[in-house]
């Protein structure tokens, strides 16, 4: 171990080119981030995440030979619940960046306090999670919204007819997911009233965690929540999924008569009798075609993101498409409302907006053009990677 310590005792963030080790796994944003670091001129090494001893061995060899300035991972992937990898990096004084693009509340469930480290640099795609992670012991936490890769999502010509439509929504029906999580929740029938009231609160009050909404309703109804943290997380996860499922169903059903086309799973046929449904599309090869070919792209954000913006908010305008999305608190920090982005409060307003913009293509194109300019100027993965490096450099001054 002494030889490894000696080999990793180099100064960080002192070279002309930043060196980054990426924990690589099968998740869409990882590849884009690696490309972004490379476009910035960084030297990049990738280590495929697995649970075998080969991963640890390759990590140690890479740290000693490549001598990175920091390690980058998405959603804490590559780290173990017991904190062994965290302990190793802390002992070797290797900074690492974690970008949460899904709820850290669920990802960190079961992780011991040993995963908290002064060398952990945490970035979250929803600003509401910053204080929560700081309360959990992480000292270096920053809001970092999602972005896009304009080499993947860009304006295209000669779009195949199956991707051309007036209005589209791309997404899963969530029927199977809701059912799966419902079965996971212990004694679900006992929580029926609690979950129903929590769903109502989530639906009518923006900017609140499902977990906090659950706690508030339980106190109002004088119902004790599960003591076991794992069971409580299962209940919270189910409620977040159910709330998103309900919102999607209600909002989309109201604009079906407008000519809505859905790209997704067969579960949509169970929800809507007269839906125009096409198969699920590939994120890299087909989704850009959908965004290009749709006169209006509709976005509905998951309830695991109380304030933040999902991927579609950046991908659609990057592709030159026109987007109507539900209101988000942080959206106004990213785009100019009504000039670069159009938002809706409820299903009635969405229907009004859809009907208006279907008849006003010139306005659609003007807004889409401005939105794309904004994305290219401020919201690509290169922008996010650059911000991350600058923050890491400041946080890890030696």
CORDAKA-V208642 format. One record per helix or strand of 2 or more residues. SS is the DSSP state (a for helix, b for strand). FROM is the first residue (numbers start at 1). LEN is the number of residues. Records with the same first field share a line. If there is no record, write none. Layout:
SS->FROM-LEN  FROM-LEN
//
This chain:
a->2-6  28-12  53-14  84-9  104-4  113-3  129-7  161-3  175-10  188-17  210-12  229-30  267-5  287-7  312-7  331-4  347-12  361-18  381-15
b->19-6  43-6  70-5  96-5  120-5  141-3  165-6  260-4  276-3  294-6  323-4  341-4
//
